[in-house]
Amino acid sequence: MPGFPNLRTEAERTASQIPDIKRLAVRTAYHILHGNNPQRRAGSGDAFWQFREYQPGDMPRDIDWRQSAKTDRVFIRQKEQHSAQTCLIWAKRNTDMRFQSEGSQYSKQDAAAVIGLTLALLHSRMGELVGFPATGRAGHSEKKLQEFEQTLMEAAPESMPSAFQMPKHAHFYAISDFLEPPAEIEAAFSGHGARTQNGAFIHVLDPAEIELPYEGRILFEDMYGQKSQLVSNAVDIRQDYAERIQAQIDTVRDLAMKWGWRYVLHRTDTPFEDTLKTLWLAEARI
Amino acid sequence: MNGFFANLAFLNPTALLALLALPALYLLLRVTPPTPKVVAFPALRLLEGLQPKQNTPSHTPWWILLLRMLMAALLLLALARPVLNPLEATETRGDVLLLVDNGWSAAQNWDDIQTAAENQIKQAARNNQQMRIMATTSAEAGTAPALPEPSTESDALSELRATKPHPWKPDLESVAEAVDAFDGTVIWFSDGVRHLKHNALIDALENKSGFAVYAPASVDLPLALKSDEGFSTQPEIEIEGPSTGRDTPIRVQLLGERGTLLDEIAVETAGESFPLTASFDIPSSLQNRVSSFQISGARGANAKYFLDNVGGPKSVGIVSSAEIAQTRQFTEDSFYLRKALEPYASVSQGSLDDILAIEPSVIILPDIGTMPQDALNSLSTWVDEGGLLLRFAGPNMTQSNRQNALTPLPLRPEARNVEGSLSWDKPLKIEPLTPDSPLYGIGLDDQIEVSGQILPAVSADTGDENAAQSWMLLEDGTPLITAKQQEQGLLVMVHTTASPLWSDLALSGVYVDMLKRIMTFAGQSNAINTNRVGSLQPVRIMDGFGTLQSPGQKVKPLDLATVDEYAPSPDHPPGFYAAGGLQQAFNLGDSIPEIKAIASESNLTLHPYGQSYETDLIPNLLAAAFILLIIDALIMAFLSRNFARIKIPFAKTVSVFAVFALLTLSPMKAAAQQNADASKDLYLAYIQTGNADIDNTTRKGLEVLSAALNIRTSAEPAGVQSVNPETDVLAFYPIIYWPISSSQERPSAEAIRNLQDYLDHGGTILVDTRQGSARSEDLQRLMGGLNIPPLQEIPEDHVLSRAFYLLDNYPGRFENAKLWVENQNTNDRDGVSSVILGGNDWAGAWSELTVIERNNRQYMTGKSERHEMSIRFGVNLVMYALTGNYKTDQVHVPHILERLDQ
C-alpha cells in the first residue's frame, strides 16, 4: 500500500488525536449508547433486572432472601443481562475503491481502511467488540484487531455488504464511496436501519469524483475496463456532473437520516482527523 | 538543386516502394481522430449521457495529416538508406594492388584520387585482403616504381597520405613491370591523362585476373600553360588540354610579383580545340610587373607558368635634357631608351646633378662625351659605390675634347662608319653570343645591322678579371658591348648609338632584352663573373601542386648550353634556376607536348571519382521525423486541451513561424543594403566569411569592443558593420577585421582589387587566423591575390603596444601566436601597418564578454584577466588605426623610464 507503510501506525496516530478523557466523559454520560450496554433482559450484569419465582434449576445462591421473606414464595433476583456492545464496521473494498486521482493523498480504499481501523481502535478501547460483518465473531483482543485490519485491506468484489445478522443497537459503520444507484444502497442497508439507530455512513470520495477536474478529449473507463464513455471535452460536462454527484451525495445522506444514522463525507484529500472528529462529536451530541 | 539530387543514391531502394502505401495511410489517418486521453473513473455511471453541447470536428485537421504523412515519408526514406555522394569502391577478391597516379597530371584531382584510394584501402581491410600500394611516379632520380611489400591498413593509409604528386612524368614502364610481377587484382587510380608507355601498362593490366581503372571526368582533366615563344608587349599564353568535351570557359590569371593579381580573363572553350591562346590586354604600366600566369581554380605545376625573373624594379636615370627630347623626339637617344625601359623600371630624365640627387640604380649616358670635372668625379664616386653606368656611343663622343674616363676601355677618337659613302664595307651583323657572356640567352635577331661604332683603343678580354670584357661582338670581332667593373660598380659601354642613327639595334626587341638584362646587374656587379659558364643553379622549385619552395639537396643544376632540352624530372623539377643575375624560369608546361585523355582512345571501362565524401542522410531524416513528431505531440497536447479554442491561434502561430523561418533563411537580402551612415560615424567592420557561426562571433566580439571603446575612450564607434569586399565600399572603415575561415571562398578578382585599393589608401586589416598561430593554409588561399608589403614580427616597442594601454602581449582566445606587422620603415602611412596578422582569435575572446546596461551606463561582465588584456589589445588596435604613430611620442616616456629603472 503506497504511502502507507503501516496501516496500523496511521490508524493509531489518528486515534491518539482524539482526547481520551472527553471520549470517556461522553461514554459515561451516554452509557446506554456506549460502553456497558444493557441488554434489557435478565443476565449476568450487576444491575437489577427483576424478581422471578424460583424454578428448579436455578442456582440457590441467586435466591433473594429478603424478597422471599416478604411472601411465601421463593424469589430469585435476576440481574440484567450485561454484554459488551458490538461495533461492526464494513468497508467497500472492490476495485472502485482503488481509485486515486492526482490531487489526493490516498486511494479511497486506503482512506476507508484508516477510518475503519481508527473507529475499531476507538471502540475496542471502550471495551466493545469490534468486527467486520459476516467474518466470524467480533472481539476486542489484539488478535481480533489484527484480523480486522487484515480484512480491511483485503480486496472483495462486492459493492454492498452481504446479508449478516446485525445485533440490536450495535454500532455500525458503513464506509463506502456510495456510487451505486440509491435503490441498491437502500435495499442493502434498510434491514440494518431497522435493527440499530447507531449506524453511520462514511462517504469516502476522491476529489476528482466530486470536481471532475479533467479537460479536453477524454475516454472515461470504469475501473474494470469494461465500460467506457468518450467525452470530447470534459470541461463542458463538468457542471452537469457536479449536479449529479451532489444529487448522489444528498440521496445517500437522506437515506442515513431516514434511519437516524449519521452521515459524514470524507474527501481523500482532507485529513482523517477532521472527518473522525466530526463523526465522534456528532455521536456525542446525540 | 539538380546537383544535389544527382548525387543522391538509395542503398536500399526497395523500401521506397512503401511510399506507395502513403495514400492508404492518408485515408487511415483521416478517419482516425486524435487519440483521446484514457481515464479510469469509478463514477462512470454518473457520466452516462453527459455530452458537451458544442460540436467538435470528427476528422483530423488536414495540417496534422500533412505533418504525419511527412513524418511517415521521412521514415520510409530513411529506411531506403539514402546517401549523398555514394562511395565508389570496387569489389575485389584476393590480393589487391593499388596504383596511385602521382605525376604532374595528378595534382589537379589529387583529393579525389586520395579519397578513392582511401575508400578502397578501407574496403580491402574490411574484406581482409592483402593490399599493396604503389605510386606511379618516382620521387627521386635513379629509383623506379617497384612492386611493394603487402602492408596493413594503417600502413597503407599513412603511405597514401605521405604520397604527393610530383611535377614530372610517371614511370609507367616500371609500373607495368611491377604489375606483371603481381598476382591479384589491380586498381589503378589514374589521373586520366595518357602518359608515355600507357599501352604497356594497359596490356599488363589486361593480363590480370581483375582490374579497375578510375579516371576523373573529362572536364576535370588537368590543363597546362605553355609558351613556345615569349610575348613582346601584351602578355599571351597558350593553354594545352585534352580534346574531350569541355564547354566552360577557362579562367586564366595574370600575376605580378608576389602573386598580385593583375588581370583575369576567361578563355572560351566551347567549340574550340586545344591549344588555346589567352591574350591579355593590360595597361603598359602593368606590363613590366607581369611575372606569372596561372589557371584559376586549377592545381599543379602545369597550371602555372613563370616568366624569367628580371629582378626587382629598378630606377633608371637618363642624363639628357627633357626639353631637347621633346622637340627632337625620334632622333633623340633618350626617347628610345625611355620607351624601352619604362615598362620595366621607373625612368627619370634630367641633368646629371638631378639624376644623381635621386640616386638611381642605373644611370644611362647616351652619347655624352664631355662632362664638367666635378660632375665626372661625383659620377665616378657613385659608380664606385655600386652604381651601374651604361653609356652609349654617338656622334658627340667623337669630339676631340672627349674624355676617356668612365668607359670600360679607352676609346678611339673617331667613329667607324661602315656605311658611309666612302666605305665599301657592308653594315655588320651581331655575332651569336657565347655562353660566357652575361648577356647569353637573349634571342638575337639576325636582321640587326650595325653601321656605326666607336671602337676601343685596345682589345678586351686580357684574361684579367678586373679587365674589361666584351659582352657582345660584331661579326668582324669588334666589340659592340664592353663592360668593366669599377670598385663596387659596373661600367657598360654600348659602342653604338641608343637611337637608330648608327644601328637597327634600337628598333629591335633585342634592344629591350639587352637593356633588361643589363639592368639585372645593377647593384650586383659581381654577378657578371660568377659561374655563368656552367650551369643554372636551382633557386626556387615547384612541388607537384605548383607551390614554389626552396630546392632540396637532390635538385641538380641545369646546364646552360642545353637548357632547352631538359624535361622536368626528380633531378630537375620546374621552378627558377639562376646563374648570376640571370634567373630563368623552367616551366613544366613547355615539356608537355599535348594532353590526351586515356578515355579518348582506349576502350577501358573507367570508373569516375566520387565528387566528395559520402554523406549518410539517415540521421538527418530521422532527426527531421523526430522534430515533426515533437511538433505533432505539442499540437496534440494543445488540441486535447481545448480543440475549439486553439484552432485559430494555432493557424496564426504557424504563419508567424513560417514568416520567421523565411526571414532567417534569407538573411542575405536584409544584409545586402549598404549602410549610408557608415560615412557619418565611426564603424568597426569585419569581413563576412560566409560561415554564420564565425560571423556572429565576430559581430558580437566587435560589438563588445565597440562598447569597451565607448566606456573607456573618446573613440566612440557607432556600431559594427559586416562588409563584403566585393560589393561594399570599404573606404569608410578605419579598420577591418578579417577572420580567416576555411569555409570562406577565395575572394573574387573584384574583391581583391577592392581590398588592395583599401590597403593602398590607408586602410588597415586585422587578419586573424583564429587558430592560435599565424600560419594557416587558408591564409594563402584567401589573401594570395593581395599585394601585401613584407611583414615582420611585431617589435617590442611597436606603437601598437602603447597606443592606449601599455601591453606586453596581445592575447585573444589564444595567447602565443606571434603578431606580424608591416615594417614601419618601409611605409609612409603614418606608421600604421596596412596588415596586422595574428592568430589569437581576438573576436572570440571579446565575444565571451557580456555588456550589460544599468542606469544608462554600460558595464562589461564575465571578465578574466585574459579577457581584459584582449579588450585592451582591441582598444589599442582601434586607437592605432585611428591615430597612427601619434603615441610614439613622449607621452609614456616618463612611465617607461620609471619601469626601466625598476
Interface residues (C-beta under 8 A of the other chain):
Chain A: D96 M97 F99 K108 D177 L179 P181 D206 A208 E209 Y214 E215 G216 R217 I218 L219 F220 E221 D222 M223 G225 K227 S228 Q229 L230 V231 S232 N233 V235 D236 I237 D240 Y241 R244 I245 Q248
Chain B: P33 P34 P36 K37 V38 V39 A40 F41 P42 A43 L44 R45 L46 L47 E48 L50 Q51 P52 K53 Q54 T56 L639 S640 R641 N642 F643 A644
